[in-house]
Amino acid sequence: MREMSDGLAMFNPEGRLVFCNDQYRAAFPRSAYARQPGAHITDPVRAVVRNAEGPDQRRLCRFVKPECNSRCK
């Protein structure tokens, strides 16, 4: 799976990242640090908001309101 050309991430039923390949991390360079095994699914979303990575910050803010006090008004 590491050699796939596409990014891949697998989460367990508790929302924890079990596996992701380098291509998945490369697709999100500003928040790649948050995409590590054991991270909860909200950790990368918070990192995306924190680092202003991605086109739809307001929509993501619904999931991570504490991170959005100054970014999503």
MIFIBA-286082 format. One record per atom (N, C-alpha, C): residue number from 1; residue in three letters; atom name; x, y, z. Coordinates in pm, whole numbers. Layout:
! residues N
+-----+-----+------+--------+--------+--------+
!   n ! res ! atom !      u !      v !      w !
+-----+-----+------+--------+--------+--------+
! NUM ! ala !   CA !      X !      Y !      Z !
...
+-----+-----+------+--------+--------+--------+
! end
This chain:
! residues 73
+-----+-----+------+--------+--------+--------+
!   n ! res ! atom !      u !      v !      w !
+-----+-----+------+--------+--------+--------+
!   1 ! met !    N !     82 !   -119 !      0 !
!   1 ! met !   CA !      0 !      0 !      0 !
!   1 ! met !    C !     86 !    126 !      0 !
!   2 ! arg !    N !    205 !    114 !     53 !
!   2 ! arg !   CA !    294 !    230 !     54 !
!   2 ! arg !    C !    336 !    271 !    -87 !
!   3 ! glu !    N !    336 !    178 !   -179 !
!   3 ! glu !   CA !    382 !    204 !   -315 !
!   3 ! glu !    C !    272 !    250 !   -410 !
!   4 ! met !    N !    151 !    265 !   -359 !
!   4 ! met !   CA !     40 !    312 !   -443 !
!   4 ! met !    C !     69 !    453 !   -493 !
!   5 ! ser !    N !     15 !    488 !   -608 !
!   5 ! ser !   CA !     35 !    624 !   -659 !
!   5 ! ser !    C !    -61 !    723 !   -592 !
!   6 ! asp !    N !   -171 !    674 !   -536 !
!   6 ! asp !   CA !   -268 !    760 !   -470 !
!   6 ! asp !    C !   -246 !    761 !   -319 !
!   7 ! gly !    N !   -296 !    866 !   -256 !
!   7 ! gly !   CA !   -291 !    871 !   -111 !
!   7 ! gly !    C !   -395 !    779 !    -50 !
!   8 ! leu !    N !   -360 !    718 !     61 !
!   8 ! leu !   CA !   -450 !    625 !    128 !
!   8 ! leu !    C !   -438 !    643 !    279 !
!   9 ! ala !    N !   -552 !    649 !    345 !
!   9 ! ala !   CA !   -556 !    654 !    490 !
!   9 ! ala !    C !   -664 !    559 !    539 !
!  10 ! met !    N !   -634 !    488 !    647 !
!  10 ! met !   CA !   -732 !    397 !    707 !
!  10 ! met !    C !   -749 !    433 !    853 !
!  11 ! phe !    N !   -874 !    448 !    895 !
!  11 ! phe !   CA !   -908 !    481 !   1032 !
!  11 ! phe !    C !   -982 !    365 !   1095 !
!  12 ! asn !    N !   -963 !    346 !   1225 !
!  12 ! asn !   CA !  -1035 !    239 !   1294 !
!  12 ! asn !    C !  -1173 !    291 !   1337 !
!  13 ! pro !    N !  -1257 !    205 !   1393 !
!  13 ! pro !   CA !  -1393 !    247 !   1433 !
!  13 ! pro !    C !  -1396 !    360 !   1537 !
!  14 ! glu !    N !  -1288 !    376 !   1611 !
!  14 ! glu !   CA !  -1282 !    485 !   1710 !
!  14 ! glu !    C !  -1236 !    617 !   1648 !
!  15 ! gly !    N !  -1206 !    616 !   1519 !
!  15 ! gly !   CA !  -1164 !    738 !   1452 !
!  15 ! gly !    C !  -1015 !    764 !   1459 !
!  16 ! arg !    N !   -936 !    663 !   1493 !
!  16 ! arg !   CA !   -791 !    676 !   1501 !
!  16 ! arg !    C !   -726 !    631 !   1371 !
!  17 ! leu !    N !   -627 !    705 !   1327 !
!  17 ! leu !   CA !   -554 !    671 !   1204 !
!  17 ! leu !    C !   -470 !    547 !   1230 !
!  18 ! val !    N !   -494 !    445 !   1151 !
!  18 ! val !   CA !   -421 !    319 !   1163 !
!  18 ! val !    C !   -304 !    317 !   1065 !
!  19 ! phe !    N !   -327 !    368 !    945 !
!  19 ! phe !   CA !   -224 !    366 !    841 !
!  19 ! phe !    C !   -248 !    481 !    745 !
!  20 ! cys !    N !   -141 !    540 !    700 !
!  20 ! cys !   CA !   -148 !    631 !    585 !
!  20 ! cys !    C !    -15 !    626 !    513 !
!  21 ! asn !    N !    -20 !    642 !    382 !
!  21 ! asn !   CA !    103 !    638 !    305 !
!  21 ! asn !    C !    159 !    779 !    284 !
!  22 ! asp !    N !    279 !    786 !    230 !
!  22 ! asp !   CA !    344 !    916 !    209 !
!  22 ! asp !    C !    268 !   1003 !    110 !
!  23 ! gln !    N !    202 !    941 !     14 !
!  23 ! gln !   CA !    125 !   1018 !    -84 !
!  23 ! gln !    C !      9 !   1092 !    -17 !
!  24 ! tyr !    N !    -52 !   1029 !     82 !
!  24 ! tyr !   CA !   -160 !   1094 !    158 !
!  24 ! tyr !    C !   -106 !   1215 !    232 !
!  25 ! arg !    N !      8 !   1199 !    298 !
!  25 ! arg !   CA !     68 !   1312 !    369 !
!  25 ! arg !    C !    110 !   1422 !    273 !
!  26 ! ala !    N !    164 !   1385 !    157 !
!  26 ! ala !   CA !    210 !   1484 !     59 !
!  26 ! ala !    C !     95 !   1567 !      2 !
!  27 ! ala !    N !    -25 !   1511 !      2 !
!  27 ! ala !   CA !   -141 !   1585 !    -49 !
!  27 ! ala !    C !   -179 !   1701 !     42 !
!  28 ! phe !    N !   -131 !   1698 !    166 !
!  28 ! phe !   CA !   -161 !   1801 !    266 !
!  28 ! phe !    C !    -31 !   1845 !    333 !
!  29 ! pro !    N !     56 !   1915 !    261 !
!  29 ! pro !   CA !    190 !   1943 !    315 !
!  29 ! pro !    C !    192 !   2026 !    442 !
!  30 ! arg !    N !     99 !   2118 !    459 !
!  30 ! arg !   CA !    100 !   2203 !    579 !
!  30 ! arg !    C !     51 !   2131 !    704 !
!  31 ! ser !    N !    -24 !   2024 !    685 !
!  31 ! ser !   CA !    -77 !   1951 !    801 !
!  31 ! ser !    C !    -31 !   1805 !    805 !
!  32 ! ala !    N !     71 !   1773 !    728 !
!  32 ! ala !   CA !    121 !   1635 !    723 !
!  32 ! ala !    C !    165 !   1586 !    861 !
!  33 ! tyr !    N !    217 !   1677 !    943 !
!  33 ! tyr !   CA !    263 !   1640 !   1077 !
!  33 ! tyr !    C !    151 !   1582 !   1163 !
!  34 ! ala !    N !     25 !   1617 !   1134 !
!  34 ! ala !   CA !    -89 !   1569 !   1213 !
!  34 ! ala !    C !   -143 !   1436 !   1162 !
!  35 ! arg !    N !    -90 !   1389 !   1054 !
!  35 ! arg !   CA !   -138 !   1265 !    991 !
!  35 ! arg !    C !    -43 !   1150 !   1024 !
!  36 ! gln !    N !    -44 !   1112 !   1150 !
!  36 ! gln !   CA !     42 !   1005 !   1200 !
!  36 ! gln !    C !    -44 !    896 !   1263 !
!  37 ! pro !    N !      0 !    771 !   1256 !
!  37 ! pro !   CA !    -77 !    663 !   1319 !
!  37 ! pro !    C !   -109 !    696 !   1465 !
!  38 ! gly !    N !   -234 !    672 !   1502 !
!  38 ! gly !   CA !   -281 !    700 !   1637 !
!  38 ! gly !    C !   -354 !    833 !   1648 !
!  39 ! ala !    N !   -336 !    922 !   1550 !
!  39 ! ala !   CA !   -404 !   1051 !   1554 !
!  39 ! ala !    C !   -554 !   1030 !   1536 !
!  40 ! his !    N !   -632 !   1107 !   1609 !
!  40 ! his !   CA !   -778 !   1102 !   1591 !
!  40 ! his !    C !   -813 !   1178 !   1464 !
!  41 ! ile !    N !   -921 !   1140 !   1400 !
!  41 ! ile !   CA !   -960 !   1200 !   1273 !
!  41 ! ile !    C !   -976 !   1353 !   1282 !
!  42 ! thr !    N !  -1005 !   1403 !   1401 !
!  42 ! thr !   CA !  -1018 !   1549 !   1415 !
!  42 ! thr !    C !   -882 !   1619 !   1419 !
!  43 ! asp !    N !   -774 !   1548 !   1449 !
!  43 ! asp !   CA !   -642 !   1611 !   1456 !
!  43 ! asp !    C !   -598 !   1668 !   1321 !
!  44 ! pro !    N !   -607 !   1592 !   1211 !
!  44 ! pro !   CA !   -573 !   1652 !   1083 !
!  44 ! pro !    C !   -667 !   1767 !   1042 !
!  45 ! val !    N !   -794 !   1755 !   1077 !
!  45 ! val !   CA !   -888 !   1861 !   1044 !
!  45 ! val !    C !   -850 !   1989 !   1119 !
!  46 ! arg !    N !   -817 !   1976 !   1246 !
!  46 ! arg !   CA !   -772 !   2093 !   1323 !
!  46 ! arg !    C !   -646 !   2153 !   1262 !
!  47 ! ala !    N !   -553 !   2067 !   1219 !
!  47 ! ala !   CA !   -430 !   2116 !   1159 !
!  47 ! ala !    C !   -457 !   2189 !   1028 !
!  48 ! val !    N !   -552 !   2141 !    951 !
!  48 ! val !   CA !   -590 !   2209 !    826 !
!  48 ! val !    C !   -642 !   2348 !    856 !
!  49 ! val !    N !   -727 !   2360 !    957 !
!  49 ! val !   CA !   -781 !   2491 !    994 !
!  49 ! val !    C !   -670 !   2580 !   1048 !
!  50 ! arg !    N !   -590 !   2526 !   1138 !
!  50 ! arg !   CA !   -481 !   2603 !   1200 !
!  50 ! arg !    C !   -384 !   2658 !   1097 !
!  51 ! asn !    N !   -357 !   2579 !    992 !
!  51 ! asn !   CA !   -259 !   2617 !    891 !
!  51 ! asn !    C !   -321 !   2677 !    765 !
!  52 ! ala !    N !   -452 !   2703 !    770 !
!  52 ! ala !   CA !   -524 !   2762 !    656 !
!  52 ! ala !    C !   -496 !   2683 !    528 !
!  53 ! glu !    N !   -508 !   2553 !    538 !
!  53 ! glu !   CA !   -483 !   2464 !    424 !
!  53 ! glu !    C !   -616 !   2410 !    374 !
!  54 ! gly !    N !   -652 !   2443 !    255 !
!  54 ! gly !   CA !   -778 !   2395 !    200 !
!  54 ! gly !    C !   -873 !   2509 !    170 !
!  55 ! pro !    N !   -963 !   2484 !     77 !
!  55 ! pro !   CA !  -1050 !   2592 !     28 !
!  55 ! pro !    C !  -1172 !   2622 !    114 !
!  56 ! asp !    N !  -1214 !   2531 !    200 !
!  56 ! asp !   CA !  -1342 !   2549 !    268 !
!  56 ! asp !    C !  -1325 !   2554 !    419 !
!  57 ! gln !    N !  -1256 !   2654 !    468 !
!  57 ! gln !   CA !  -1228 !   2667 !    610 !
!  57 ! gln !    C !  -1354 !   2677 !    695 !
!  58 ! arg !    N !  -1453 !   2751 !    650 !
!  58 ! arg !   CA !  -1576 !   2769 !    729 !
!  58 ! arg !    C !  -1647 !   2636 !    752 !
!  59 ! arg !    N !  -1652 !   2553 !    650 !
!  59 ! arg !   CA !  -1719 !   2424 !    665 !
!  59 ! arg !    C !  -1645 !   2335 !    765 !
!  60 ! leu !    N !  -1513 !   2335 !    759 !
!  60 ! leu !   CA !  -1433 !   2255 !    852 !
!  60 ! leu !    C !  -1447 !   2306 !    995 !
!  61 ! cys !    N !  -1469 !   2435 !   1010 !
!  61 ! cys !   CA !  -1478 !   2493 !   1144 !
!  61 ! cys !    C !  -1594 !   2436 !   1225 !
!  62 ! arg !    N !  -1695 !   2386 !   1160 !
!  62 ! arg !   CA !  -1806 !   2324 !   1234 !
!  62 ! arg !    C !  -1758 !   2206 !   1317 !
!  63 ! phe !    N !  -1650 !   2142 !   1273 !
!  63 ! phe !   CA !  -1598 !   2024 !   1342 !
!  63 ! phe !    C !  -1495 !   2058 !   1448 !
!  64 ! val !    N !  -1433 !   2174 !   1436 !
!  64 ! val !   CA !  -1323 !   2208 !   1527 !
!  64 ! val !    C !  -1338 !   2351 !   1578 !
!  65 ! lys !    N !  -1451 !   2383 !   1632 !
!  65 ! lys !   CA !  -1482 !   2520 !   1674 !
!  65 ! lys !    C !  -1375 !   2588 !   1759 !
!  66 ! pro !    N !  -1312 !   2523 !   1856 !
!  66 ! pro !   CA !  -1211 !   2594 !   1935 !
!  66 ! pro !    C !  -1096 !   2650 !   1851 !
!  67 ! glu !    N !  -1062 !   2583 !   1743 !
!  67 ! glu !   CA !   -954 !   2629 !   1656 !
!  67 ! glu !    C !   -994 !   2748 !   1572 !
!  68 ! cys !    N !  -1121 !   2778 !   1565 !
!  68 ! cys !   CA !  -1172 !   2872 !   1467 !
!  68 ! cys !    C !  -1204 !   3010 !   1521 !
!  69 ! asn !    N !  -1175 !   3036 !   1644 !
!  69 ! asn !   CA !  -1214 !   3163 !   1702 !
!  69 ! asn !    C !  -1170 !   3281 !   1616 !
!  70 ! ser !    N !  -1051 !   3278 !   1561 !
!  70 ! ser !   CA !  -1004 !   3392 !   1483 !
!  70 ! ser !    C !  -1002 !   3366 !   1334 !
!  71 ! arg !    N !  -1014 !   3243 !   1290 !
!  71 ! arg !   CA !   -997 !   3212 !   1148 !
!  71 ! arg !    C !  -1127 !   3207 !   1069 !
!  72 ! cys !    N !  -1238 !   3177 !   1130 !
!  72 ! cys !   CA !  -1360 !   3146 !   1053 !
!  72 ! cys !    C !  -1475 !   3239 !   1088 !
!  73 ! lys !    N !  -1452 !   3362 !   1097 !
!  73 ! lys !   CA !  -1559 !   3456 !   1129 !
!  73 ! lys !    C !  -1618 !   3515 !   1005 !
+-----+-----+------+--------+--------+--------+
! end
